[in-house]
Amino acid sequence: MSATPSSSTSTAPWRLARHGGTICIFGPTCGLGLALEHNGDLYSCDHFVEPRYLLGNILETTLAELVASAKQRKFGQDKKDTLPKTCLECEFLRVCHGECPRTVSSRHPTEGWP
C-alpha cells in the first residue's frame, strides 16, 4: 500500500501538510505578484502599491531589470527574515509561512513588516 492517498480529494490535506500552500501569500518569500500601473510604474506587490515599494517604471527600465533588482529580491526575502515571533512560534508556520505580510503587519503592528 502506498503512503500517498490515491483519491485527489483525500490527497489535498496530505499535499498541503507536506508541501505547504501554493498561492503567493502562503509561500516562504514574496515578490511574485508584482503590480503594474497604467503609467508603467511597477510595484513589488499588488498589496503594497505605495511609494516605498515602487521598483521603477518600465518605460525607463526594462521589466526584467526591475523584477531582478536587489530591491525586489530584498522585498521577497523580507517576508521570511522579518516574521513576527508569533508566527515563528506557530505550529502551522510551515504551511502558511506567515501568510501575507500586509495581513501580518495589521494583526501584529508591534512586530510588523518593514
Secondary structure as UniProt FT lines:
FT   HELIX           8..19
FT   HELIX           24..26
FT   STRAND          35..36
FT   TURN            38..39
FT   STRAND          41..43
FT   TURN            46..47
FT   HELIX           51..53
FT   STRAND          54..57
FT   TURN            58..60
FT   HELIX           63..67
FT   HELIX           70..81
FT   HELIX           85..88
FT   TURN            91..92
FT   HELIX           93..96
FT   TURN            97..98
FT   HELIX           101..107
FT   HELIX           109..111
//
